């Protein structure tokens, strides 16, 4: 437990200690989120994205299955009535799931055994070890929509379980993002294919924590998939953004 607490404190310093990063994050999310909108943050971790959505005036459903991070979120947003915490994981069906825990780095907990296997001995992941497990409740995006309403934007960051989360959604969303890694490109490409067959989405991406789009304009599903396949392994991770309106996906919005 002491390792986990230290990991949470380190994450709080990293994710809340960089004002410039917070400004970039707000600028990026402001393309999709307006005051009064409903947003789902799936894999809320220590809540830095929750804080950004709240600065933009959104109402946030923060989804996080790890008890220690749920505790941190409840402390951070204790007096904010516009943040609702769902202490669950999301997947393709309602039930339970085994969460693989990384005590020194709780922000990379995962429900995906394939992710753990892919990370083993991979460059950049050598120090990451999932040494504990916990059975947690599993819900679906459809269930959240039924209980909270249709969100304007959904952010998904669940370490290799992103396509499983999207498999639990039966209707298109206006806009969303999901994390990808170069050690599991197939997960991102499966998620892109799933989205492309559900609605006329356009795509862009941001690498790492840059909070800046890589491409000047929106790409189609084939284009963003080819780009992910072309990335060097050391690119490590980033986020794919999907929107039914391609305008917010431009690298620079005229007049913005």
N, C-alpha and C positions, 0 to 999 in steps of 0.2 A: 504493500500500500504506500509506503514511503516513496518508493521509486515512482509510482504513478502520480503522487502529489507533486513531486519535483518536476515530473514531465508536464503536468498541467501548468505549474507556475512558469516554466520555461516557455510554454506555448503562449501564455498570457503576455509575457514580455515581448515575444517575437511579433505577435499579431496585433497587439495594442500599442506597441512602442514606436511605431513608424508613422508619423503624421502624413508624410508624403504618400505613402502607400494607401492610407485611408482616403486621401483626397482623390487618388487615381481610381480607387474602388468605387467611390461615390459617383465619380464622373461616368464610369462605365455602366453601373447599374441604373443611373438616371436615364439612360436611353430606353430602358424597359419598364421602369417603375415610377409611378406618380403617387402623390399624396392620396391616401385613402385606399390604395390598391391592397389586395391580399397577396402575400408572398409565402411560399413554402421554402424553408431552408432544410433540406434533407441531408443529414450529416452535419449538424450545426457545430459540433466540436466545442470550441470555447466561445463561439458566438460573435466573432468579428464581422461576419457577413450579416448576422442579425442586427448588429449595431449599425452597419451601413444602411440596411433597408429601413431601419427606424429613423435614421437621420434624414432619409428621403420621405418620411411620413407614411410608410407602409405599415399595415398590420401583418404580423409575422407569426407563422406556425413553425416553431423550431423543433425538428425531429432529431432526436439523439438517444441511442439505446444504452450508452455507458453510464452507470450510476454516478461515477465521480464527475463526469462532465455535465450530467443533468444537475447535480448539486451546484457546480460552478455557474451554470446558466441561471438557475433559480436565484442565486446570490446576485449575479450581475444585473438581472432584469426583474428583481423582486418587486419594484414599485411601478413597473410598466404594464398597464392593463392591455396594451396592444401587442404583447408577446405572449403566446400560448406555447407551452412546452409539452411535446408528445414524447414520453420516454420509451420509444419503441424503435425497432428497425423496420424498413420497408422492403417488400419483395413482390413476387408474382402472386402470392396467395396469403391468406390469413392463417396464422399458426404460431410457431416458434422457430427460432433459428439459433445455431451455435455461433456465437461471436468469438473470433480469435483476437486475443488481447495482447498488446505490446506494452507492458507496464512502464518502461522508461519513455515511451512515445505514444500516449493514448490516442493521438489524432490519426494514427494509421491502423486502428482496429478495423477488422474486416469480417464479413460473413462469407467470404469467398476462399475456399481452400486452394483454388487455382491461383489466386493472387499471391498467397503465401508461398506456393511452390515456384511461381515465376520470379518472386523477389529473392529467393534463395541464391546467394552467391552472385547476384546481378550487380553490375557496377553501380555504385551509389546507394546500394541497399545492403551492403555487407554487414552493417552494424544493427540491422533491424531483425528482431527475433520475437515471434509470437509464442509466448511460453505459457499462457493461461487461456482458458475458455470460460464462457458464461452463456447459458441459455437465456435468450431474451424474447419478449413478445415480437411477433412479426405481423405487420399490417400491410395495407396496399395504398397506392396513391388514390385509387377509386374510393377507398374507405375514407381517406382524409377529405376528398372532395365532397363526399356525401355528408360528412359531419361539419365541415367548415366552409364549403363553397368552392367555386372554381377560382384558382389563383391566376393572377395576371402574369406571374413569373415563378418558376421553380428552379432552385439551385440544388444540384445533386453532387455530393462528394462522399462516396462510400467505398473507396478503395477496391475497385474491381467488381463491385456488385451493381454498377450503374444500369446495365441492361436488364438485370433482374428487377430493379425498381421500376423501370419503364414498362416491363411486362405486366405490371400490376395496374396499368392505366388503359382505359378503354375509350377515351375521348381525347382529341387533340387539345393542347394548351397553346395559348397565344405565343409564349416565349419561354425558353428554359436554357439552362446550362448544365453540363455534366463534365466531371473530371475525366481525363484520359492519362494513361501512362504508356511509355514506350516499351515497357516490359510486358504489356498486355494490350497491344494495338487491336487485337481481334475483338475485345470487349467494346471498345469505342466504335469500331466499324459496324458491329452488330447493332449497337444503339442507334447509329446514324441510319442504317437500313430500316430499322423498326420505325423510326420517326418519319423517314421519307415515304414509307408505305401508308402512313396514317394520315398525312396532311401535306400540303405543298410548302414544306419548310425550306428556308434558305439558311446558310451556315457561315460562321466565321469562327476564329479561335484566338485564344491568348495563351502564350507560353509562360509556364511557371507562375510567378506572382507579379508579372509585369502589368496586368490589368489593362493591356493595350492590344487591340486587334492586330493580327499578323497581316491580314490581307486587306487590300484597299477597298474591296467591295465584297458582297456576299458571294458564296460559292454554292453550287448544287451538291447533292449527296456524293456523287462520284468525285467531284473536285476536292472536297474536304477529306474524303477517305484516302485518295491518292496522296494528299499532302501529309496525312498522318503516317502512311506507309513509308514516305520518303524521309522522315525525320531520322537523324542519327540517334543512337541509343542514349547518348549523353544529354539529349534534350529533356529526358526524364518525364516531364509531366506538363499538363496545362489544362485548359478548359475549352470545350466545344460549346458554342452558343448557337441556338436554333431559334428562328423566329418566322412566323408566317408573314410578317412585314419585313422586307429586306432593308428598309431605310435605316433602322437602328444598328445594322451590322456594318455600315460603312466605317472605315477607319477614321474619317473626319466628316462630321455632319456640317454642311455649310451653315454659317450663322450661329453655330453652337458654341 
